[in-house]
């Protein structure tokens, strides 16, 4: 009986030990699994409202951040597009000169030679350094006996002035189309447009009219008119008043023609420097009602192939002089005899990477 009792007690002891081990193992596993299990339960049983609000909050934060970045980017772009046409360092340097220097013809020729500036090279390479600019014509120009030499020097002098002023218009025209293609017009864009409407005499903010008026004058045509109006730089108006295109004025500063009728009150407009004369000439053709047909024909040529044909355009300048049709025929002869159309596609030598990207 004792053996049996001892055996029974031993069996109970073993069972208690197994139970204790099992409970201990369960407790250990529970403590190990419980934290992850709680996270899983918490994540799985969140309400839909909390999830949606959290998602929307994150979306709004990202959207707002992108919006701020885009706004900053647009501000940079707008500032760049505003400044880029006003920050060309070769423009407007000497327009305020009160006493422009006049060089002699021999000095000018020497400077041009030193700079490697020849019309032959310009025609060949189609590149011009506008640094070769003068503010006044040399007095000796009218005394050069060789017509060929006098014409050559005259063209060398006026060519950089004409091309540079045309390039300014091209930059303005490019900016105009950039603004028109924008979805949003900035305050600076609007201010710029207001200025251009005024400069080109456009009323009622007529963009189609501004596009027609804001365009270049073919180089060959401008040279021909300057040659005709000044006798290749020898006229009194050109020598004394830097007037390259014989424009009249009734109120401004000017030189009175010697052979004018007593009843006539007009004068030939006078300018401080040659460049100002070129600019006034361009504005005249681009705004005066007498040259409306000229501008329409130019717009048609732009629409067709983008290139301007001076020999066709000149036919619409019969109102520029009293001789009318005869005047336009003289201009055609000057263009053809001197091969002036060779200069129509000449570009400016860029002075900076910024200008190179614009041209």
WOTAKA-V997086 format. One record per run of one state. SS is the DSSP state (2 for helix, 1 for strand, 0 for the rest). FROM is the first residue (numbers start at 0). TO is the last residue. Records with the same first field share a line. If there is no record, write none. Layout:
SS=FROM-TO  FROM-TO
This chain:
0=0-0  44-46  83-103  114-117  125-125  128-137  143-145  180-185  199-205  213-217  230-234  241-246  249-252  255-265  269-272  287-287  304-308  316-323  337-338  343-345  348-351  358-358
2=1-43  47-82  104-113  118-124  138-142  146-179  186-198  206-212  218-229  235-240  273-286  288-303  309-315  324-336  339-342  352-357
1=126-127  247-248  253-254  266-268  346-347
